[in-house]
């Protein structure tokens, strides 16, 4: 019997497909190997369910996006999680993920977690709120911001991304009650958390909402984007680029550069320009 569903995880050549009413353990047909195509978590697929309850992945429905490392497809939203303290937020990483999101037409929520430890997160939050991104100050311990995240990700497939130790798993444990994901302490020597998530897995919040804890996104590169196109994914630059005197301006200097003028006028944050 042919049914449709979503792959929630793949381990050891098996794909676990959530259909409308059950979870089916599947193998992939050999045609995928011949075409050098691999089913990914997040894929919407057609499967053939056998009499014993197992199945085979027959076809992959069209993808909106996909990533090889980490392997996931059809991401609607990035929930970028950074700690306000221990470890300090890495703004370069946040900006890299924003570029990847803009390049792939993915919605973004930025969470500054562990806000119970410091009041400084308001300073970081202001940067991205001023740009136009949705920013939530969260604390898994105090359950702060959790309900707001639930509302914003409803009906979407969302990938929680961020370095280990910033509290992704703690937040997910609050959002998905009784999930009990393993959390990692922050290494005092490296000021970076130990990896606790081993593979991509989608967790169902309801039958239309899936959440992925995603190891490996911190290593995702943007090499597919040409250097001259990078500026197009910094959304606050768009307003000022028409003011550049020359087409193809690199925004590296000069009085007739719209971006430099906006930077000097305080309309663009220095931390964003420095990337």
C-alpha positions as CSV (number, residue, x, y, z in Angstrom):
1,X,0.0,0.0,0.0
2,X,1.4,3.4,-1.0
3,X,1.4,6.2,1.6
4,X,3.0,9.5,2.0
5,X,5.0,10.7,5.0
6,X,8.0,12.6,6.3
7,X,11.4,11.1,7.1
8,X,12.1,11.9,10.8
9,X,15.5,10.2,10.9
10,X,17.9,7.9,9.0
11,X,20.2,5.5,10.7
12,X,22.3,2.7,9.3
13,X,20.5,2.5,6.0
14,X,17.0,2.6,7.6
15,X,14.6,5.5,7.2
16,X,11.9,6.2,9.8
17,X,8.9,7.7,8.0
18,X,6.1,9.3,9.9
19,X,2.8,8.9,8.1
20,X,-0.6,10.3,9.1
21,X,-1.1,7.6,11.7
22,X,2.1,5.5,12.2
23,X,5.9,5.3,12.1
24,X,7.2,3.0,9.4
25,X,10.8,1.6,9.2
26,X,11.8,1.7,5.6
27,X,14.7,0.9,3.3
28,X,15.3,2.9,0.2
29,X,14.9,1.4,-3.3
30,X,18.1,0.8,-5.2
31,X,17.1,3.4,-7.8
32,X,18.2,6.2,-5.4
33,X,21.7,4.7,-5.2
34,X,21.9,4.5,-9.0
35,X,20.9,8.1,-9.3
36,X,23.3,9.1,-6.4
37,X,20.3,10.6,-4.5
38,X,20.0,10.0,-0.7
39,X,16.8,10.4,1.2
40,X,17.2,13.0,4.0
41,X,15.4,13.8,7.3
42,X,12.7,16.3,6.4
43,X,12.0,14.8,3.0
44,X,8.4,14.2,2.1
45,X,8.3,10.8,0.5
46,X,6.0,8.2,-0.9
47,X,6.5,4.7,0.6
48,X,5.2,1.3,-0.1
49,X,4.1,-0.3,3.2
50,X,4.4,-4.1,3.2
51,X,2.2,-6.6,5.0
52,X,4.7,-7.0,7.9
53,X,4.5,-3.2,8.6
54,X,7.9,-2.3,7.2
55,X,8.3,-0.3,3.9
56,X,10.3,1.0,1.1
57,X,10.9,4.6,0.1
58,X,9.6,4.8,-3.5
59,X,10.0,8.5,-4.3
60,X,11.1,11.8,-2.8
61,X,8.7,14.7,-3.3
62,X,10.1,18.0,-4.6
63,X,12.4,19.8,-2.0
64,X,12.3,23.4,-1.1
65,X,15.9,23.2,0.1
66,X,18.4,20.6,1.3
67,X,21.8,20.5,3.0
68,X,24.4,17.8,2.8
69,X,26.2,18.5,6.1
70,X,24.2,18.2,8.2
71,X,21.8,16.1,6.1
72,X,18.3,17.7,6.2
73,X,15.7,18.9,3.7
74,X,12.7,21.2,3.6
75,X,13.7,23.5,6.4
76,X,11.2,26.3,6.9
77,X,12.8,28.1,9.8
78,X,16.1,28.4,11.5
79,X,15.9,29.0,15.3
80,X,19.4,30.3,15.9
81,X,20.3,29.8,19.6
82,X,23.2,31.7,21.2
83,X,24.0,31.9,24.9
84,X,24.0,35.4,26.5
85,X,26.8,34.1,28.7
86,X,28.9,30.9,29.2
87,X,29.8,30.9,26.3
88,X,29.6,34.5,25.1
89,X,27.5,34.9,21.9
90,X,29.4,34.5,18.6
91,X,28.0,37.2,16.4
92,X,30.0,36.0,13.4
93,X,28.2,32.6,13.6
94,X,24.8,34.3,13.9
95,X,25.5,36.4,10.8
96,X,26.8,33.3,8.9
97,X,23.5,31.5,9.6
98,X,21.5,34.6,8.6
99,X,23.3,34.6,5.3
100,X,22.5,30.9,4.7
101,X,18.9,31.5,5.7
102,X,18.5,34.5,3.3
103,X,20.2,32.5,0.5
104,X,17.8,29.6,1.0
105,X,14.6,31.6,1.7
106,X,14.3,30.3,5.2
107,X,12.6,32.2,8.1
108,X,14.7,33.1,11.1
109,X,14.1,33.4,14.8
110,X,17.2,34.4,16.9
111,X,17.2,33.3,20.6
112,X,19.6,34.7,23.1
113,X,19.4,32.0,25.7
114,X,20.5,31.9,29.4
115,X,19.2,35.4,29.9
116,X,18.8,34.5,33.6
117,X,22.7,34.7,33.8
118,X,23.1,38.3,32.6
119,X,21.4,41.5,31.5
120,X,23.7,42.0,28.6
121,X,21.6,40.0,26.1
122,X,19.5,43.1,25.5
123,X,22.5,44.7,23.9
124,X,22.9,41.9,21.4
125,X,19.2,41.5,20.9
126,X,18.9,45.2,19.9
127,X,21.3,44.7,17.0
128,X,19.2,42.1,15.3
129,X,15.8,43.7,16.2
130,X,16.9,46.9,14.6
131,X,17.8,45.0,11.4
132,X,14.3,43.5,11.3
133,X,14.8,40.0,12.6
134,X,12.6,38.3,15.2
135,X,14.5,38.1,18.5
136,X,13.5,36.3,21.6
137,X,15.3,36.4,24.9
138,X,15.0,33.0,26.5
139,X,15.8,31.0,29.6
140,X,15.1,27.3,29.7
141,X,15.5,27.4,33.5
142,X,12.8,30.0,34.0
143,X,10.7,28.9,31.0
144,X,11.1,32.4,29.6
145,X,10.2,32.8,25.9
146,X,9.2,29.2,25.4
147,X,5.6,29.9,24.6
148,X,6.5,32.6,22.1
149,X,8.8,30.1,20.3
150,X,6.0,27.6,20.1
151,X,3.7,30.1,18.5
152,X,6.3,31.2,15.9
153,X,7.3,27.7,14.8
154,X,3.7,26.3,14.6
155,X,3.1,24.5,11.3
156,X,6.7,24.6,10.2
157,X,9.8,22.4,10.1
158,X,12.3,24.2,12.2
159,X,16.0,23.5,12.7
160,X,17.5,24.6,16.1
161,X,21.1,25.6,15.3
162,X,23.9,26.8,17.5
163,X,27.1,25.7,19.1
164,X,27.0,23.0,21.8
165,X,26.6,24.4,25.3
166,X,24.3,27.3,24.3
167,X,21.2,25.5,25.6
168,X,19.6,24.1,22.4
169,X,18.7,20.8,24.0
170,X,17.5,22.4,27.2
171,X,15.2,24.7,25.2
172,X,13.9,21.7,23.2
173,X,13.2,19.8,26.4
174,X,11.0,22.7,27.5
175,X,9.2,22.9,24.1
176,X,8.8,19.2,23.6
177,X,7.8,18.0,27.1
178,X,9.1,14.6,28.3
179,X,11.7,14.6,25.4
180,X,14.7,14.4,27.8
181,X,17.4,15.2,25.3
182,X,20.9,14.8,26.7
183,X,22.4,18.2,27.6
184,X,26.1,19.0,27.7
185,X,28.1,21.1,30.2
186,X,30.3,23.8,28.9
187,X,34.0,23.0,28.9
188,X,35.9,25.4,31.2
189,X,39.0,25.0,29.1
190,X,37.5,25.7,25.7
191,X,34.4,27.6,26.8
192,X,32.5,25.5,24.3
193,X,29.9,22.8,25.0
194,X,30.5,19.1,24.4
195,X,28.5,17.7,21.5
196,X,25.5,15.8,22.8
197,X,23.4,15.3,19.6
198,X,24.7,12.5,17.4
199,X,22.4,12.5,14.4
200,X,19.6,14.6,12.8
201,X,16.2,13.7,14.1
202,X,12.9,15.5,13.7
203,X,10.5,15.6,16.6
204,X,6.8,16.1,16.1
205,X,5.3,18.9,18.2
206,X,2.0,18.3,16.5
207,X,1.0,16.7,13.1
208,X,2.0,19.8,11.2
209,X,5.0,21.0,13.3
210,X,8.4,19.3,13.3
211,X,11.5,20.4,15.2
212,X,15.1,19.3,14.5
213,X,18.0,19.3,16.8
214,X,20.8,19.7,14.3
215,X,24.4,18.7,15.0
216,X,26.8,20.1,12.4
217,X,25.1,23.3,11.4
218,X,27.9,25.2,13.2
219,X,30.3,23.9,10.6
220,X,28.1,24.7,7.6
221,X,30.0,26.8,5.0
222,X,28.8,29.4,2.6
223,X,31.3,28.6,-0.1
224,X,28.5,28.3,-2.7
225,X,27.9,32.1,-2.4
226,X,30.2,34.3,-4.5
227,X,32.0,37.0,-2.6
228,X,30.4,39.8,-4.7
229,X,27.0,38.4,-3.9
230,X,27.5,38.2,-0.1
231,X,26.2,41.8,0.4
232,X,22.8,40.7,-1.0
233,X,22.1,38.6,2.1
234,X,22.7,41.4,4.6
235,X,19.2,42.7,4.4
236,X,19.8,46.1,5.9
237,X,22.3,46.9,3.1
238,X,19.6,46.9,0.5
239,X,18.3,50.3,1.4
240,X,21.6,52.0,1.0
241,X,23.3,50.2,-2.0
242,X,21.3,52.4,-4.6
243,X,23.2,55.4,-3.1
244,X,26.5,54.0,-4.3
245,X,27.9,56.1,-7.1
246,X,29.2,53.0,-9.0
247,X,27.6,49.7,-9.9
248,X,29.4,46.7,-8.5
249,X,30.7,48.8,-5.5
250,X,32.6,46.6,-3.1
251,X,31.8,48.9,-0.2
252,X,35.4,49.0,1.0
253,X,35.8,52.7,1.2
254,X,35.1,56.0,-0.6
255,X,32.9,59.0,0.1
256,X,30.5,58.0,-2.7
257,X,29.6,54.6,-1.2
258,X,26.1,54.3,0.2
259,X,27.1,51.5,2.6
260,X,30.1,53.4,4.0
261,X,27.9,56.6,4.4
262,X,25.3,54.5,6.3
263,X,27.9,52.9,8.5
264,X,29.4,56.3,9.4
265,X,25.9,57.7,10.1
266,X,25.2,54.8,12.5
267,X,22.5,53.2,10.3
268,X,24.5,50.0,9.9
269,X,26.1,48.2,12.8
270,X,29.9,48.0,12.7
271,X,29.8,44.3,13.7
272,X,27.7,43.5,10.6
273,X,29.9,45.5,8.2
274,X,33.1,43.9,9.6
275,X,32.0,40.4,8.5
